[in-house]
Amino acid sequence: MAFDSLKDRQGGKERLRPMEIAHNSLFTAREKIALLNELKAEVTGAQQEGDDLGIDAEEIDAAIAEVREGVQSGVGADTVFKGDY
């Protein structure tokens, strides 16, 4: 799991949001997409079990789309590489 405990993160002071991952300059596009896909899998699994983590798949999809748009438009060329998505 990419995060200590996704439920703990969502309920704690350090809320992890998909757009925060998408805008984080410390990750490459490939890393962002991987983290967002892992987050989406965890959220989807939790929703199927009846748990609400405060994030939905659509929010994650929007963050993934933003990362891909950034790659195509060359935004963040220092950390985002074409072909990394």
C-alpha positions as CSV (number, residue, x, y, z in Angstrom):
1,M,0.0,0.0,0.0
2,A,1.3,3.4,-0.9
3,F,0.0,5.0,2.3
4,D,0.3,4.0,5.9
5,S,-3.4,3.7,6.2
6,L,-5.7,5.3,3.7
7,K,-8.5,5.6,6.3
8,D,-6.2,7.2,8.8
9,R,-4.9,9.7,6.2
10,Q,-8.5,10.6,5.2
11,G,-9.5,11.2,8.8
12,G,-6.4,12.8,10.0
13,K,-4.9,16.3,9.7
14,E,-2.8,15.2,6.7
15,R,-5.7,14.6,4.3
16,L,-4.5,13.2,1.0
17,R,-6.4,14.4,-2.0
18,P,-6.1,13.2,-5.6
19,M,-5.3,16.7,-6.9
20,E,-2.6,17.1,-4.3
21,I,-0.9,14.0,-5.9
22,A,-1.5,15.4,-9.4
23,H,0.1,18.7,-8.5
24,N,3.0,17.4,-6.5
25,S,6.3,18.4,-8.1
26,L,8.3,15.7,-6.4
27,F,6.7,12.9,-8.5
28,T,7.1,12.2,-12.2
29,A,3.9,11.7,-14.2
30,R,4.4,7.9,-14.1
31,E,4.7,8.0,-10.3
32,K,1.6,10.2,-10.0
33,I,-0.5,7.9,-12.3
34,A,0.7,4.8,-10.4
35,L,-0.2,6.4,-7.0
36,L,-3.6,7.6,-8.3
37,N,-4.4,4.2,-9.8
38,E,-3.5,2.5,-6.5
39,L,-5.6,5.0,-4.6
40,K,-8.5,4.4,-7.0
41,A,-8.2,0.6,-6.4
42,E,-8.3,1.1,-2.6
43,V,-11.2,3.5,-2.8
44,T,-13.2,1.2,-5.1
45,G,-12.6,-1.7,-2.8
46,A,-13.6,0.3,0.3
47,Q,-16.8,1.4,-1.4
48,Q,-17.7,-2.1,-2.3
49,E,-17.3,-3.0,1.4
50,G,-19.5,-0.1,2.4
51,D,-16.8,2.1,3.7
52,D,-16.6,5.8,2.7
53,L,-13.1,7.3,2.5
54,G,-14.3,10.7,1.5
55,I,-12.9,10.3,-2.1
56,D,-14.7,8.9,-5.1
57,A,-13.4,7.3,-8.3
58,E,-14.5,10.4,-10.3
59,E,-12.3,12.7,-8.3
60,I,-9.3,10.3,-8.9
61,D,-10.1,10.1,-12.6
62,A,-10.1,13.9,-12.8
63,A,-6.7,14.0,-11.2
64,I,-5.3,11.4,-13.6
65,A,-6.7,13.4,-16.5
66,E,-5.0,16.5,-15.2
67,V,-1.7,14.7,-15.0
68,R,-2.1,13.5,-18.6
69,E,-3.0,17.0,-19.8
70,G,0.1,18.4,-18.1
71,V,2.3,15.9,-19.9
72,Q,0.7,16.8,-23.2
73,S,1.0,20.5,-22.7
74,G,4.6,20.3,-21.3
75,V,3.6,21.7,-17.9
76,G,6.2,20.8,-15.2
77,A,8.8,19.7,-17.7
78,D,11.3,19.3,-14.8
79,T,9.4,16.3,-13.3
80,V,6.9,15.3,-15.9
81,F,8.2,13.4,-18.9
82,K,6.4,12.7,-22.1
83,G,5.8,9.0,-22.4
84,D,5.6,8.6,-18.6
85,Y,1.8,8.3,-18.7
